[in-house]
Every structure is written in structure tokens, then in C-alpha cells.
């Protein structure tokens, strides 16, 4: 059973912003735009956490 960090998926949007999401993507890479509305609600913009565009 997955828990903690293993539950996190990292995706980018078309503008290059990075999001960390608690979704089960089964190892498939997706862009933010490809996520369902429910999946998008489970994502956080990494740039808002770190406070810079590139870290």
C-alpha cells in the first residue's frame, strides 16, 4: 500500500508551472490540463509553496 511521498504525482501545465498532486496516476505522466476537475482540486502549485518560479 502506498503512503506519504509515494502518493504524490508531479505535473506541469502548458506554461511550465509545476504542481504536486495527491492522485494515483499509475506511473503515467499527465499535463495539468489533462487532469479531471476532481484531480485538479487535489493539486498544489509548487511555486506558491516555494515562492519563486524556479527553485
C-alpha positions in Angstrom: 0.0 0.0 0.0 1.3 3.4 -1.0 1.6 6.2 1.6 3.3 9.5 2.1 5.6 10.6 -0.7 4.6 7.7 -2.9 1.1 9.2 -3.3 2.4 12.4 -4.8 2.4 13.0 -8.6 4.3 15.9 -10.2 2.7 17.5 -13.3 3.4 20.7 -15.3 0.9 22.9 -17.1 1.3 24.4 -20.6 3.1 27.5 -19.1 5.7 25.4 -17.2 4.3 25.7 -13.7 4.8 22.7 -11.6 2.1 21.1 -9.4 2.2 18.4 -6.8 -0.9 16.3 -6.7 -2.3 13.5 -4.5 -3.6 11.4 -7.3 -2.9 7.9 -8.4 -1.5 8.2 -11.9 -0.2 4.6 -12.1 3.1 5.9 -13.4 1.5 7.7 -16.4 2.7 11.2 -17.0 0.0 13.8 -17.5 -0.1 17.5 -18.0 -2.2 19.6 -15.6 -4.6 20.3 -18.4 -5.3 16.6 -18.9 -6.3 16.1 -15.2 -10.0 15.9 -14.3 -11.5 18.7 -12.3 -11.5 16.4 -9.2 -7.8 15.7 -9.7 -7.0 19.4 -10.2 -8.6 20.1 -6.8 -6.1 17.7 -5.2 -3.1 19.7 -6.6 -1.0 22.5 -5.2 1.1 24.9 -7.3 4.7 24.3 -6.1 5.6 27.9 -7.0 3.2 29.2 -4.4 4.8 27.0 -1.7 8.4 27.9 -2.6 7.6 31.5 -3.6 9.7 31.5 -6.8 9.2 30.5 -10.4 12.3 28.3 -10.4 13.9 26.6 -7.4 
